[in-house]
Amino acid sequence: MKNIFSKLASGLRIPGLWLAAWASTAAYAAKDLPGGPSLWELNLQPAVTSIAEEQRWLHDGLMIVCAVVFVGVFGVMFYSIWKHRKSVGHKAASFHESVTVEMAWTIIPFVILILVALPATKVIVAEKDTTNADLTVKATGYQWKWGYDYLNGEGEGIGFLSTLNPTHREMSSNGAKGVIPDNYLLDVDNPLVVPVDKKIRIITTANDVIHSFSVPAFGIKQDAIPGFVRDTWFRANKVGTYYGECTELCGKEHAYMPIQVKVVSAQDYSKWVDGEKKKMAAAADDPNKVWTLADLVSRGEKVYTANCAACHQANGKGAGPIKPLDGSPVVLDADKNAQIKTVLEGRLNGAMPSWKALSDTDIAAVITYTKNHWSNKTGQVVQPTDVKADRS
């Protein structure tokens, strides 16, 4: 113990060391994230929807009511204890009940509850009014990403997967060293894009386990449950980028399942829709096309990096309970249907999720890539028609 104190004292005598340590920490200090969390955040995030505004008002109002009740009840209690203490000569009264007091402590809380329930009910009813939406988007939770499908309104037919920015996942795997971006673990490759001042209905469901779609700035949080459909809505009144996360513990990669929503002007949204439809048309594959090995491997590498590398690692060696793909018997098996079935259905009760959301071509490409990369040199080719046959 004496050695510890002497070391601390010597450190205090060298303020330069403490200053340098503080400076190195401050260099990587996080900042407030517009549309997301803030440093030392003690209250709700700034609201950009009417529902979130009402929730904030209700929250602050209830805090005031609770504070007044707390001060009133404990104030009377402490005053009574102090004023009528035995040391100043007071003696305890002897009585059984007081109808007046019992009426008071029944009626007053009842009135308070009614006054609280009225605005709370108004907010809850408004939260569930998903009628007359300008745009309907289905948000499907996967382990561990979100799939968005535009069902009604401008942009109908657009669909894509939204995954954590792979550089952030790699940064996390390396211990989050160096310069950390403000939107660390919240940035995605394909954000949800919606127009400002339009009512957006979000239909939630899930492919594997229970997830939860939550964006604090919008005041929305809706569970996504396999086999069920739930819905919520928001109308953002300010252009910007807003962040949320899956708020239901859904497995080991739960921390890497962010939500990013870009709210843009009506003109910019129309441009985005036009661009997405052109990209979809250009990327549409002939289901009967026969691909070459080189083309499948090239495309499969991109699919692997975006969807598989987070678990199986870029070198295919896996990590911990995640099985390696380099040298895997399933990958090297001459029966390619075994690996196709694994990718389509997942394994070990969701430890490896199902990848049915990927297109037949993407699945064929990524399987061909794994069969012909690292030390795997099988020369085997999986065509989209093979995946289509197994899927059906």
Secondary structure, 3 states (H helix, E strand, C coil): CHHHHHHHHHHHCCHHHHHHHHHHHHCCCCCCCCCCCCCCCCCCCCCCCHHHHHHHHHHHHHHHHHHHHHHHHHHHHHHHHHHCCHHHCCCCCCCCCCHHHHHHHHHHHHHHHHHHHHHHHHHHHHHCCCCCCCEEEEEEEECCEEEEEEEECCCCCCEEEECECHHHHHHHHCCCCCCCCCCCCCCECCCEEEECCCCEEEEEEECCCCEEEEEHHHCEEEEECECCCEEEEECCCCCEEEEEEECCCCCCCHHHCEEEEEEECHHHHHHHHHHHHHHHHHHCCCCCCCCCHHHHHHHHHHHHHHHCHHHHCCCCCCECCECCCCCCHHHHCCCHHHHHHHHHHCECCCCECCCCCCCHHHHHHHHHHHHCCCCCCCCCCCCHHHHHHHHC
